[in-house]
Amino acid sequence: MLRKELQVFSFKDLLEYYPFRHVDKTKVDKIASLSYNTEFAQVAGTLMSIELIGEKRSKRLVGQLKDDTGVMELVWFQGINWVQKILVPGQQYLVFGKPGFFMGKPQMAHPEIENYDPQKAGGKSFLEPVYPSTEKLKAKGLNGRAIGKFTFDLLNRLTEKEIPEILPASVVSQYKLISRYDAFRHIHFPASVQHHQHALRRLKFEEFFLAQLSIQLIKLGRQRFSKGLVFSKVGELFTGFYEKHLPFDLTGAQKKVIKEIRKDCGSGHQMNRLLQGDVGSGKTMVALLSMLLAADNGFQSVMMAPTEILAQQHFNSISELVKSLPVNVKLLTGSTKAKERKQVLAACEDGSLDILVGTHAVIEDTVQFKNLGFAVVDEQHKFGVAQRARLWKKNTSPPHILVMTATPIPRTLALTAYGDLDYSVIDELPPGRKPVNTVHRFENARPQVMDFIKEQLSMGSQAYVIYPLIEESSKLDYENLMKGFEEVKSFFPEPKYWISMVHGKQDPEQKETNMQRFVKGDTQIMVSTTVIEVGVNVPNATVMVIESAEKFGLSQLHQLRGRVGRGADQSYCILLTGRKLSNDARERLKIMTGTNDGFKIAEKDLELRGPGEMEGTRQSGALNFRLANLVQDKNMLEAARSAVESIIRTDPELALAENLPLKNYLQSQKSKTRWSKIA
């Protein structure tokens, strides 16, 4: 039952099945000391009387418990027959529960109750743990108290030999941690709140430490043993483009990242680098320069994007940028015609193609490269691990990998979920870009909002109107979108204004046609669901209205806002909501109107939603902490990472005597050897 219901297979699993709270039964309270503010109390006294009162639904069992300061009423509404059998008037009992008051007199409903011996110490010698259980377990008598009894018996049988220290003594000393053995005892049965806090601190640190160590060892192994293609020179293509065709000066952040990539690609080890950059920060330019570096060294490159729209956009912009250079760029998506597909595949195979841009179509088995040296994965969280891994196998020696995301990831999350990748950040916007002016307006301000859009359109600009799309209610959302489309048309009648509409129910060809009409300026307004969240680049669009903005998460709001502000003109994002807003929604809107900084927004998003809900995080064991919390314990994560880096620097093989217990523990975990099995 424990296996099936709680995933407890071994003694180790039982020790790591932690209580979710503790109750203090170490002291006995006097009845006279109880007040309306008392959360829980433990009282010892004599049961003066017990009687059944009322009939049918109003039936209840009432007892009177007396100590030397007063009398308290005990009440049971359920399990009456069982309670009646075990309680004897005149006996002394210890009762525990949440006290209340009825007509000014103290009362306790459904208390825990046990026999009391005044000759023994008053309360327990430890805080009592409360464990989560399930209905099936409770039906078999395995409630939280029974789980606690198992754990108590187990801990009484185990010695320090069975729970040995695994952290190096220097780390335990430097960070003032209690021993592993004591930590397990006090996380379950602490003598005081302080003992529990020390245990919690030790075990949280250990979780972070082991996660960081695993990540760093993976990274170290890759750096030491994965041979990479060497880009030994900076040639004509890179230099010619940089000196003659660069459309704008690179930011300091872009230059720094390119330098990091050049160093990686010349090191003889395969590069695996995560590039984070806010919307519009110039990640594509960094990717293009890297691919030109590959071409200079005789290697092909591939760039994989999650949607046809984004792939087409990358292809168009890269083709335009390199049109004066002898660089062959092709596009491959699901809708590439058969004749053209054949030509693209032949060019990949014979090496005449320098850069292939496409969707997941580029990882199909039919796509064979002559010499793939560099792979770029854009909006990498949209792809599964298996999809990305197929790119790595497109050459006998794995290509250098650059994964890019416009979804800013908080540092604490990046260190944990992506710690095995090298990590670059573009934290500057290109010169000339103005921050988007974001405002919140209520539904009743719609006419004024529409008048503002008219003003912007009269100056030659374009506008987006975005509607939410929640999969569970897609039919309702579709109806809302159509209703919204009609409403927008009523404010902007044809033929004075032309409107495009894009949504997920359209076939790809119609969607692409409507999108292109807006991109080319044939329509002034785009009414859309969130399908335009990633990758649509229309510098002439200066206004975005997000309908029902309270239904969107912070990350999504920020991604949507990134579709405007891509030109030199001042841009605006208007968040329209109803009057009834939850506290969380108010907080999100306040953050959006207060900052354009994607990294600050990502930190807030992590605080509000927690790591499990963050878009862009890799679902890995690194995030499956039992006790540690990335938001509340980020300083501890930094400390654990620092401790790990120090060990890896001085003893990468974990060969020193001090580090051997740690090495042995990691090996035992790797081979999944468990402690004695629980029957």
N, C-alpha and C positions, 0 to 999 in steps of 0.2 A: 504493500500500500504506500509506504513512504517513497519507494522508487517511482511509482506511477504518478502519485499526486504531487510530490514535492521535489522530484528529481534528486532524492537523497539515496545514493547508492553505496556509500562507504562511511566509515567513521569520520574521515576528513570532510565529506559533504555535510555530515551532521554538525560538526564543529563550525562549519561556515554557513549554517542555517541560523542566521542571527535573529535575536528578538527585535521587535520593532519599537518596544518601549519597556520601561521598568516601573514597578510600583514599589513604594517604600514601605516595607513591613518590618523595618528594623526597630521601630519604636511603637509603644502603645499610647494612644491618645486617651485623655480623660473626656467623658461625655460633656462636662461643663465647658471644655475648651473649644467645642465645635461651633462653627459660625457659618453664615451663608457663603463665605469665601473659601471654606474648606473643600478642596477638590476630592481627596480620598482620605479615609481615616481607618485606623485599626483600633478597635476598642475591646477590652477584656472585661467580663462581668458575669454575674449570675443570671441565668434565665429564670425570672420570677414566675412567669405564666406563659401559656401558649394556647390559643383557642381559634376555632373556625368561626368566621363571622360572615353573614350575608348568605344569599342563595343564588344558584345558577351563575349568570355572568358576573354578578357582583360578589361572588364567593371569594374569600381571601383568608389566609392564615396570618394571625397577628401574635407576636410575642413581645414580652417586656424584658429588656436587659438592663440590669442595674449595676453600677459601680459605686465607688465611695463618693462620687460627686453628683450623681443624678441618674435619671432613667431615660432610655431610648427605645423607641418602638421599632420592631423588626417586622417587615411585611413581605409576604409571598403571594403572588397571583397565579403562578404556574408551578407545576411539580409539587403540589401541596401534599399529596399522599406520601411521597418519598420523604419530604422534609419532616412531616409529622412523625414518621416512623423513627427517625434518627435523633430527634431532639427530646431531651428529658428535663422538665422543670426541676429547679434546684441545682442542676449541674452548672459548672463554669465553662464558658465558651469564649473563643477569640473570633471576633467578626471583622470582616474587611469589606469596604464598599464606598459608594459615594453618598455622603450624608445629605439629607434634605430637612426641611421643616414643614410640619403640618399643624396649622393653628398655633404656631410659635413653639411647638415641641419637636425635639430632634427625632428623626426617623431615618431608617435605612431600608431600601427596597431590594430584595433578592441579594442579600450579602453573601460573601463567601464565609463559611462558618466551620470551625473545627474545635475539638476539645482543648481546654486550656489548663495547664498545670502551673500554678503560681510559684511553685518551688524552682521552676526552670527560668532561664532568662526571659525577659518580656517579649521581644520580637525576634525575628530571624536575624542571622548575622550578615545577611547580604540583601541587596535590592532584588526583588523577585522579577524574573524576566517574563514578558508576555510575547508568545510566538504566534505568528499567523498559522491557521490551520484551514482545512476545507470541510465542506458539509459531509463529504463521503468519509473523511477521517473521523470527524466528530461522531458520525453514526456508528463507527467501530470503537468508540471510546478513546480515540487518539486526538484529544483536543490539545490546545496550547500547553496546558499544564502537564499532560502526559509526555509531550515532546520535551518539555523542560526537565522532567524526571529522567528521561533517557540521557539527556545531555549532562545532567548533574552526575549521574552514575558513571558515564564515560569519563568525565574530567577527573573524578575521584580515582579512577584506575590508571590514568595516564601520568607519566612522569616527564621530566624535562628531556629524557632520552627519546621519548616518543614524539615530543614536539620540540625538536632541536632548533637552535637559532640558525637562520639562514643568511641574515644580513651581516656584512663584515663588522667586526667590533668597532672599527673606527667610525663607521656610519652611525651605529647605535649610540656611540658616545657623543659624536659631533651634534646629532640632532636630538639628544637627550630622550631616547626612546626606551620604553620598558621592554623586557624580554618577550619573545614570541610566546613562550609558555604562559607567562603572567597575563599577556594581552588576551589570549583565548579564555583564560579563567575569568578575567574581569569584564570581558565584553558580554559574557553570559550572566555571571553571578558576582557583580561588583560589591565590595564592602561599603562603598559610598559613591556619590555622584562623581567625585574627583577620580576615583579609581576607574570608573567607566570612561571618563573623558580621556584619561591616559591610554586606555586600551584602544579606544576609537582612533585616537591620533596615531598610535603605532600601526594599526592594521590598515588605515587609510594610506599612510605613507608607504607601507609595504605594497599595497595594490598599485599605486602610482610607480613605485620603484621597479617592480617586476615588469609592468607594462612598458616602461621606458627602456629597460634593459633589453627586453625582447626586440623592440623596435630598433634600438641602436646596434644590436648584434646582427640583425638582418641587413641593416644599412652597411655595416662594416664588412660583412661577408660579400655583399654585392660589390663594394668598392675594391675589395682585395682580390676577388676571384672571378668577377665578370669582366672578361676582356671586351674592350670596346673598340669600335672603328676609330681611327685617328684622323682628325681633320688637321693636317699639319700646316696648312697655309691659309692666308687671307688673300684671295685672288681678285681677278678683274671684275667679276660679277658683283661681289660684295663691295669692293672699293668704288667701282664705277657708279653703282646705284647710290651709295652713301654720299659720294661727292657731287654727282650731277643730277640725280633724279629724286632725291628725298624731298617730298612735298612740304615738309616743315622740319624745324629743328627738333631733334630728340630731346626729351626731358632727361634730367640727371638720373632719374629712376630707370628709364629705359636703357640708358647707356650702361648703368651698373649691371642690369640683368644680362645684356648682350655680352658684357665682359665675363660674367659668371658662366654663361653658356659656352663661349669660346674656350675658356679654361677647361671646362668639363670635357668638351669634344676633342681636346688635344691631349687629354690625360692618359689615354690608353684604357680607360675604364668606361663602361656603358653609362651614359647619363640617364638618370630618372629624376626629372625636376618638375615640381609643381609651380606654376606661375599664377599668382593671384593678382588681379588688377580690377579696380572698379570699372563699371560700365564707362566706355569711352576713354579709357586710360592709355590705349595704344598697344594692346597685347598683340594684335594682328601684325603690326609693323615689326615687333620683336621676332615673331614667328617667321615672317618673310625674310628678314635679314639672316636668320639662322639657316633657312632653307637655301639661300644664296650661298652661304658659307659651305653648305654640303655640296652644292653644285660645283663650286670652285675646286672641291677636292674629289670630283668625279663620282659623287653619290646622288641618288634620287631621293626625293622627299614625298611624303604623303601628309595631307591634312584632312582629318575626319571631323565632321560636324554633325550634330544630332538631327537636324531637319534639312529638307531640300532648300527651304528659303534661305537658311543661314549658309549652306554650302554654296548656293548660287551667288549669294552676296560676296562671300570670300573669293570665289572664282572671279567675279566681275572686278572687284577692287584690286586683286593681285595681278590679273591680266592687264588692267589699266596701268598699274604702277611699273610693270616690267616690259611694257610694249616696245620700248626702245632698246631692250637688251636681248641677246640671243638665248632666251629662256623659253622652253616649251611647256606651257601650262594647259592641263586638260581637266574637264569636269566629269565625274561619274556618279550618277544617282540612280534610284530605282526607275526613273522615267526617261533615262538616256535611251535614245532609239537604237535598235539592234545594229544598224550599219555603223553608227558612230561608236557604239560600245566596242565593236570588233576592232576598230582603228585604235581606240584608247588602250585596249588590252594588248594589242601588238606593240604599241609604242612603249608600254610599261616593260614588256618582256625583252624588247631589243635594246632598251636603254636610251632611246631617243627622247623619251619623256623625262623632263626634269622635275616637275611638280604635279602631283595628282591631288585634286581637291574633290571631296565627295562626302556622301553619307556613309552609313554602315555597309553600303555596297562595295566599298574599297577593301573590306576584309573577306569578301567571298573567295572561295578557293580558285575561281577562274582568274583572279587578279594575281599575276606573277611578275615580280620585279627582277630586273637584271642585277641591280645593286642598290637596294634600299638602305639609306644611311641615316635618315632623320624622319621621325614621325611626330606629328602634332595632333593632340586630341583636344578639341575645343569643347567647352562646357562639359568637362569630363564626367561629372556626376550623372549625366543623362545616359551614359553607357554602362553596361554591366562589366564586371571584372573579366568575365570570359570573352566578351566582345573585344575589350582592349588587348587582352593577351594574344588574340589572333594576329594583331598587328606586329607583335614582337617577333613572331615566327615567320615573317615575310622575307627574312634573309638568314643565311647560315650563321653569321654573327649578328646578334640582335642590334637593331638600329638604336640611335640615341632617341630618348623619349622626352617630349615636352608636353605636359598636361596643363591645360589652361582653364581657369574658371573666372567668371565675372561675378560669382556669388562670393562676396568676402567671407572668409572663415575666421572666427576669433582665434587669437594666438593659442589659447589653451586647447581648443579643439584641434587646431592644425598640428600641434605638438603631439597629440595623442592619436588622432585618426590618420594623419599623414606623416608621422614622424620618420618613417622609413624613406621618404622622398626628400631630396634637397629642395629647399624652399626659397622662392623669390617673390618679391612683392613690388608692384608698381603702385606707388602711393602718391603720384602727382598726375594732374590732368594736363593735356597738351596746352600750350599758350593760346590765349584767345577764347578759351571756353569759359562761359559765365555760369555760376551755380544756378540751378533751376529754382525759381521762386515757387515754394509750395505753400498752399493755403487750404484750410478746412472750411467748407461751407455746408450749411444744412439744406435739406430738400427744398424749403420754401424760398431759397435764393436762386433756384434754377433759372428764372427769367433773366436775372442779372448776369448769371454765368453765361447763358447763351448769347446775350448782348456783347459780352466781353469777347467771346469767340468770333462774333461777326466783325468786331473791330480788328482783331488779328487777321482774319481772312481778307479784310479790305486792304490790308497792307501787303498782301501777297503770300501770307503764311498758310500753313495747313494745320489740321487738328485731329487728335484721336479722341474717341469716346469709348471707354472700356467698360465692359460688363463682366461680373463674376461668373465663373463656371465651376460648379461643385459637382463632381461626378455622381454623387449619390442622388442628386436631384436634377440630372441633366435635362430632362423633359421640361421641368419648370424653368430652369435657367434659359433654355432655348426659347420658351414662350416669352420670358422677360426680355431677352435680346430682341426678338421680333417686335415686341411692344415698344421697346426703347428705340429701335430703328425708325418705327413710324412716328414716334414722338420727336426724334431729331429731325425727321423730314418735315414735320409741321413747323418747326422753327426755321428750317433752311430749305424752302421749297425749290424744286427744279423749275425752270432751267437756270435760275440765278446761281444755284449751288449744285454741285454733284457729289454724291456720297458713295463710297465703297463699303461693302460689308464682308467680314471674314469670320468664319467660325468652324468648329471641328466637324460639323455634319456635312460641310461642302466637300465635293470630290477635289482631289489635289489640283486638277487643272483649273477649275473655277476659282479655287482659293488663290492660286498663283496669278491668274488673270486679274482678279480684284486687287491683289496686293500690288501688282506691277502698275496698275492704273494710278494707284496712290503714289507709288515711288516716282512715277514719271510726271506727276502733277496734273494728270487728267481729272482727278477728283480732289476736292479740297478737304473732305472729312472722311476719316476711317472709323466706322463703327465695328467693334471687334470684341471677342472674348480674349482670354489671356494667350491665345496662340501667337500674338505679336510680342510676347514677353522677351524673347531672346532673338537677337540678330537682325531686326529690321532697322535699316539705317537710312533715315530721311532727314537730312540736315535742315530742310525747309519747314519741318513740323515744329511749331513752337508752343503748342498748347496740348495738354492732355487732361481730360476729365475722367476720373475714375468713379464710376457709379457704385453705390453700396460699398464704399471703401472700407467700412468696418468688417466686411466679410473676408478681407485679404490679410495674409500674414505680412509681417514687416519686410521680410526678404523679398516677397513677391511685389509689394508696393514699390520697393526701391528698384527692382529690376524693371518694372513697368515704367517708372519715372525716367529711367535711363534711355528710353526711346526718344525723349525730347532733350533739348540742350546740346544737340550734336553739331550745331552750326555756330556762327558768331553772334546771332541775335539772342536777346534775352528770351528765355523760355519759362513756361508756367505749368505747374501741375496742380489741379484743383481736385480735392478729395471731397466728394459729395456723400453725405450720410443722412439717415433719418435722425430724429431727436433722441430715440431710446438707444443709449450706448452702454455697453458693459464697461467696467473699470479698465479691463485689459485693452479694449478697443480705444478708449480715450487715451490710454498711455501710448499705444501704437501711433495714433494720429498726432499726438504731441511730439513724439520723437521725429516723425516724418516732416513735420513743419519746422522742427528745430534744427535739423542738420541734413547736409547732403553727403556726409562722410559715411561710405559704405561699411567701413570697419567699425565705427561707433555703432552703427545700426545693427551689425552682426553681433556685437557684444551684447547689446540690449535684447536682441532676438534670442540669444542663448539664455539670458537671464529669465526672459518671459516664458520660453517654451521648453528649455532643457535640451541637452545634446541629442536625445533620441529623435526629436522632431526636426532637427536642423536639416534643411536641404543641402546636399553637397557633402554630407558626411558619409564615410564609408562604413557600412555595417560590419564591424570587425570586433574581435574579442577585446580590442583595446578600449572599447566604450562600455563593455559589460562589467562595470564595477559594482560590487555588492554594497560597499560602504562609501567610497570616495565620491565626491560630487565636483564636476568640473567648474561649476560656477562658484560654489561656496569655498572650495578648497584649492583655488588656482595658485595661491602662494605656495601651498604644499607641493603641487605638481611641479612648479619651478624648482623647488628645493630638491625634490626627488630626481628631476632631470639633471640638475647640477651634480648631484652625488654620483649618478650613473656615468656622466661624462668624465668625471674625475677618475673613476675606476677603469673605464675603457681606455683612457689616455695612458694610464700607467701599466695596466695589465689586461690587454685586449683578449688574451686567451683564458683569463680567469685561472691562471696557473699558480698564483701565490697561495700560500697556506691559508691566509685570511679569507680568500675568495673561493676556496674549494667547496665549502658547504653550499654556497650559492650556485656554483657550477653543477654540483651533484643534484641539487633541487631542480634546476632547470631541465636537466637530462631526464630526471624521473617524471617530470610533468610532460615532457615531449613524448616519452614512451607510454604515457598514460597509465603508468603503474599506479594502482590505487592501494590504500591501506586495506586491512582485512575487510572483507565484504560483510555487509549487514544482511542477515538472513531475511 
